Amino acid sequence: MNKKTALAACAVALVLAGCTSSGPRRPLPPIQQTPTVDGAWVDPNGIVSSFQGGQFSTRTTDTNQLLASGTYVSLSDKLVEINMTSLVRNTQSKVNCALVTPNQLNCTSDSGAQFSLARQI
């Protein structure tokens, strides 16, 4: 083997040695799952709000009339922001909701109104 071949073989061996570790493997941190609000939620008056894939709607239970619609985004693993248009009042508003348990959302509208939603099972 000539000097160039030996030098090339050493260079490859050094590169490959840099790709391995002699110490124990560290486990990866667990993936944080964002709790989903997707599904049906009901307020104390029986009005049903639906969250599905970023779309939000609120309907009456008796006639299924659409009362409000809009979009929502998760701000963190416990906070959801809803941007909605009320078809009853013809107004737009922003609502921030905190997922206090997997089955309860506590919400505050940008006007300060507070309400809770319970997951419909």
ZASE-797197 format. One record per residue (C-alpha): chain; residue in three letters; z, x, y; residue number from 0. Coordinates in nm, 2 decimals. Example, Ala and Ser with C-alpha at 12.3 -4.5 7.8 and 13.67 -1.06 7.14 Angstrom:
<site kette="A" rest="ALA" pz="0.78" px="1.23" py="-0.45" nr="0"/>
<site kette="A" rest="SER" pz="0.71" px="1.37" py="-0.11" nr="1"/>
END
This chain:
<site kette="A" rest="MET" pz="0.00" px="0.00" py="0.00" nr="0"/>
<site kette="A" rest="ASN" pz="-0.09" px="0.14" py="0.34" nr="1"/>
<site kette="A" rest="LYS" pz="0.12" px="0.15" py="0.65" nr="2"/>
<site kette="A" rest="LYS" pz="-0.05" px="-0.16" py="0.81" nr="3"/>
<site kette="A" rest="THR" pz="0.00" px="-0.37" py="0.50" nr="4"/>
<site kette="A" rest="ALA" pz="0.37" px="-0.26" py="0.46" nr="5"/>
<site kette="A" rest="LEU" pz="0.43" px="-0.33" py="0.83" nr="6"/>
<site kette="A" rest="ALA" pz="0.27" px="-0.67" py="0.81" nr="7"/>
<site kette="A" rest="ALA" pz="0.48" px="-0.76" py="0.50" nr="8"/>
<site kette="A" rest="CYS" pz="0.80" px="-0.65" py="0.68" nr="9"/>
<site kette="A" rest="ALA" pz="0.71" px="-0.87" py="0.98" nr="10"/>
<site kette="A" rest="VAL" pz="0.65" px="-1.17" py="0.76" nr="11"/>
<site kette="A" rest="ALA" pz="0.97" px="-1.11" py="0.58" nr="12"/>
<site kette="A" rest="LEU" pz="1.16" px="-1.09" py="0.91" nr="13"/>
<site kette="A" rest="VAL" pz="1.01" px="-1.41" py="1.03" nr="14"/>
<site kette="A" rest="LEU" pz="1.09" px="-1.59" py="0.71" nr="15"/>
<site kette="A" rest="ALA" pz="1.45" px="-1.45" py="0.71" nr="16"/>
<site kette="A" rest="GLY" pz="1.50" px="-1.60" py="1.06" nr="17"/>
<site kette="A" rest="CYS" pz="1.42" px="-1.95" py="0.92" nr="18"/>
<site kette="A" rest="THR" pz="1.70" px="-1.95" py="0.68" nr="19"/>
<site kette="A" rest="SER" pz="2.08" px="-1.97" py="0.73" nr="20"/>
<site kette="A" rest="SER" pz="2.34" px="-1.81" py="0.51" nr="21"/>
<site kette="A" rest="GLY" pz="2.62" px="-2.04" py="0.62" nr="22"/>
<site kette="A" rest="PRO" pz="2.70" px="-2.39" py="0.50" nr="23"/>
<site kette="A" rest="ARG" pz="2.49" px="-2.68" py="0.63" nr="24"/>
<site kette="A" rest="ARG" pz="2.65" px="-2.89" py="0.89" nr="25"/>
<site kette="A" rest="PRO" pz="2.60" px="-3.26" py="0.85" nr="26"/>
<site kette="A" rest="LEU" pz="2.40" px="-3.44" py="1.11" nr="27"/>
<site kette="A" rest="PRO" pz="2.60" px="-3.68" py="1.34" nr="28"/>
<site kette="A" rest="PRO" pz="2.57" px="-4.04" py="1.24" nr="29"/>
<site kette="A" rest="ILE" pz="2.30" px="-4.25" py="1.41" nr="30"/>
<site kette="A" rest="GLN" pz="2.46" px="-4.49" py="1.66" nr="31"/>
<site kette="A" rest="GLN" pz="2.33" px="-4.84" py="1.58" nr="32"/>
<site kette="A" rest="THR" pz="2.30" px="-5.06" py="1.89" nr="33"/>
<site kette="A" rest="PRO" pz="2.45" px="-5.40" py="1.80" nr="34"/>
<site kette="A" rest="THR" pz="2.18" px="-5.66" py="1.83" nr="35"/>
<site kette="A" rest="VAL" pz="2.21" px="-5.98" py="2.02" nr="36"/>
<site kette="A" rest="ASP" pz="1.90" px="-6.12" py="1.86" nr="37"/>
<site kette="A" rest="GLY" pz="1.95" px="-6.47" py="1.74" nr="38"/>
<site kette="A" rest="ALA" pz="2.09" px="-6.80" py="1.86" nr="39"/>
<site kette="A" rest="TRP" pz="2.40" px="-6.82" py="2.08" nr="40"/>
<site kette="A" rest="VAL" pz="2.57" px="-7.13" py="2.21" nr="41"/>
<site kette="A" rest="ASP" pz="2.79" px="-7.20" py="2.51" nr="42"/>
<site kette="A" rest="PRO" pz="3.09" px="-7.43" py="2.52" nr="43"/>
<site kette="A" rest="ASN" pz="2.86" px="-7.72" py="2.64" nr="44"/>
<site kette="A" rest="GLY" pz="2.64" px="-7.68" py="2.33" nr="45"/>
<site kette="A" rest="ILE" pz="2.35" px="-7.53" py="2.52" nr="46"/>
<site kette="A" rest="VAL" pz="2.16" px="-7.28" py="2.29" nr="47"/>
<site kette="A" rest="SER" pz="2.04" px="-6.95" py="2.41" nr="48"/>
<site kette="A" rest="SER" pz="1.80" px="-6.75" py="2.20" nr="49"/>
<site kette="A" rest="PHE" pz="1.75" px="-6.37" py="2.21" nr="50"/>
<site kette="A" rest="GLN" pz="1.45" px="-6.24" py="2.02" nr="51"/>
<site kette="A" rest="GLY" pz="1.27" px="-5.91" py="2.07" nr="52"/>
<site kette="A" rest="GLY" pz="1.34" px="-5.88" py="2.44" nr="53"/>
<site kette="A" rest="GLN" pz="1.27" px="-6.24" py="2.52" nr="54"/>
<site kette="A" rest="PHE" pz="1.54" px="-6.49" py="2.63" nr="55"/>
<site kette="A" rest="SER" pz="1.54" px="-6.87" py="2.64" nr="56"/>
<site kette="A" rest="THR" pz="1.79" px="-7.15" py="2.69" nr="57"/>
<site kette="A" rest="ARG" pz="1.72" px="-7.50" py="2.55" nr="58"/>
<site kette="A" rest="THR" pz="1.91" px="-7.83" py="2.53" nr="59"/>
<site kette="A" rest="THR" pz="2.03" px="-7.92" py="2.18" nr="60"/>
<site kette="A" rest="ASP" pz="1.93" px="-8.29" py="2.20" nr="61"/>
<site kette="A" rest="THR" pz="1.57" px="-8.27" py="2.32" nr="62"/>
<site kette="A" rest="ASN" pz="1.50" px="-7.90" py="2.29" nr="63"/>
<site kette="A" rest="GLN" pz="1.40" px="-7.89" py="2.65" nr="64"/>
<site kette="A" rest="LEU" pz="1.35" px="-7.54" py="2.80" nr="65"/>
<site kette="A" rest="LEU" pz="1.61" px="-7.48" py="3.07" nr="66"/>
<site kette="A" rest="ALA" pz="1.56" px="-7.11" py="3.14" nr="67"/>
<site kette="A" rest="SER" pz="1.35" px="-6.82" py="3.02" nr="68"/>
<site kette="A" rest="GLY" pz="1.32" px="-6.45" py="3.08" nr="69"/>
<site kette="A" rest="THR" pz="1.37" px="-6.11" py="2.93" nr="70"/>
<site kette="A" rest="TYR" pz="1.67" px="-5.90" py="2.83" nr="71"/>
<site kette="A" rest="VAL" pz="1.74" px="-5.53" py="2.77" nr="72"/>
<site kette="A" rest="SER" pz="2.03" px="-5.34" py="2.61" nr="73"/>
<site kette="A" rest="LEU" pz="2.19" px="-5.11" py="2.87" nr="74"/>
<site kette="A" rest="SER" pz="2.43" px="-4.96" py="2.61" nr="75"/>
<site kette="A" rest="ASP" pz="2.57" px="-5.05" py="2.28" nr="76"/>
<site kette="A" rest="LYS" pz="2.79" px="-5.32" py="2.44" nr="77"/>
<site kette="A" rest="LEU" pz="2.60" px="-5.43" py="2.75" nr="78"/>
<site kette="A" rest="VAL" pz="2.29" px="-5.65" py="2.78" nr="79"/>
<site kette="A" rest="GLU" pz="2.11" px="-5.74" py="3.11" nr="80"/>
<site kette="A" rest="ILE" pz="1.92" px="-6.07" py="3.12" nr="81"/>
<site kette="A" rest="ASN" pz="1.66" px="-6.14" py="3.39" nr="82"/>
<site kette="A" rest="MET" pz="1.59" px="-6.51" py="3.38" nr="83"/>
<site kette="A" rest="THR" pz="1.42" px="-6.79" py="3.57" nr="84"/>
<site kette="A" rest="SER" pz="1.60" px="-7.13" py="3.57" nr="85"/>
<site kette="A" rest="LEU" pz="1.34" px="-7.41" py="3.53" nr="86"/>
<site kette="A" rest="VAL" pz="1.61" px="-7.66" py="3.64" nr="87"/>
<site kette="A" rest="ARG" pz="1.69" px="-7.49" py="3.97" nr="88"/>
<site kette="A" rest="ASN" pz="1.36" px="-7.30" py="4.01" nr="89"/>
<site kette="A" rest="THR" pz="1.56" px="-6.98" py="4.08" nr="90"/>
<site kette="A" rest="GLN" pz="1.56" px="-6.63" py="3.94" nr="91"/>
<site kette="A" rest="SER" pz="1.88" px="-6.45" py="3.85" nr="92"/>
<site kette="A" rest="LYS" pz="2.03" px="-6.15" py="3.67" nr="93"/>
<site kette="A" rest="VAL" pz="2.31" px="-6.19" py="3.42" nr="94"/>
<site kette="A" rest="ASN" pz="2.51" px="-5.90" py="3.27" nr="95"/>
<site kette="A" rest="CYS" pz="2.67" px="-5.97" py="2.93" nr="96"/>
<site kette="A" rest="ALA" pz="2.93" px="-5.77" py="2.74" nr="97"/>
<site kette="A" rest="LEU" pz="2.93" px="-5.79" py="2.36" nr="98"/>
<site kette="A" rest="VAL" pz="3.31" px="-5.81" py="2.32" nr="99"/>
<site kette="A" rest="THR" pz="3.29" px="-5.89" py="1.94" nr="100"/>
<site kette="A" rest="PRO" pz="2.98" px="-5.91" py="1.72" nr="101"/>
<site kette="A" rest="ASN" pz="3.00" px="-6.29" py="1.77" nr="102"/>
<site kette="A" rest="GLN" pz="3.10" px="-6.32" py="2.14" nr="103"/>
<site kette="A" rest="LEU" pz="2.91" px="-6.24" py="2.46" nr="104"/>
<site kette="A" rest="ASN" pz="3.10" px="-6.26" py="2.79" nr="105"/>
<site kette="A" rest="CYS" pz="2.86" px="-6.29" py="3.08" nr="106"/>
<site kette="A" rest="THR" pz="2.86" px="-6.28" py="3.46" nr="107"/>
<site kette="A" rest="SER" pz="2.57" px="-6.39" py="3.67" nr="108"/>
<site kette="A" rest="ASP" pz="2.47" px="-6.21" py="3.99" nr="109"/>
<site kette="A" rest="SER" pz="2.62" px="-6.50" py="4.18" nr="110"/>
<site kette="A" rest="GLY" pz="2.96" px="-6.44" py="4.01" nr="111"/>
<site kette="A" rest="ALA" pz="2.96" px="-6.73" py="3.76" nr="112"/>
<site kette="A" rest="GLN" pz="3.12" px="-6.64" py="3.43" nr="113"/>
<site kette="A" rest="PHE" pz="3.06" px="-6.79" py="3.09" nr="114"/>
<site kette="A" rest="SER" pz="3.08" px="-6.70" py="2.72" nr="115"/>
<site kette="A" rest="LEU" pz="2.83" px="-6.74" py="2.44" nr="116"/>
<site kette="A" rest="ALA" pz="2.92" px="-6.76" py="2.07" nr="117"/>
<site kette="A" rest="ARG" pz="2.68" px="-6.65" py="1.80" nr="118"/>
<site kette="A" rest="GLN" pz="2.55" px="-6.95" py="1.62" nr="119"/>
<site kette="A" rest="ILE" pz="2.58" px="-6.88" py="1.25" nr="120"/>
END
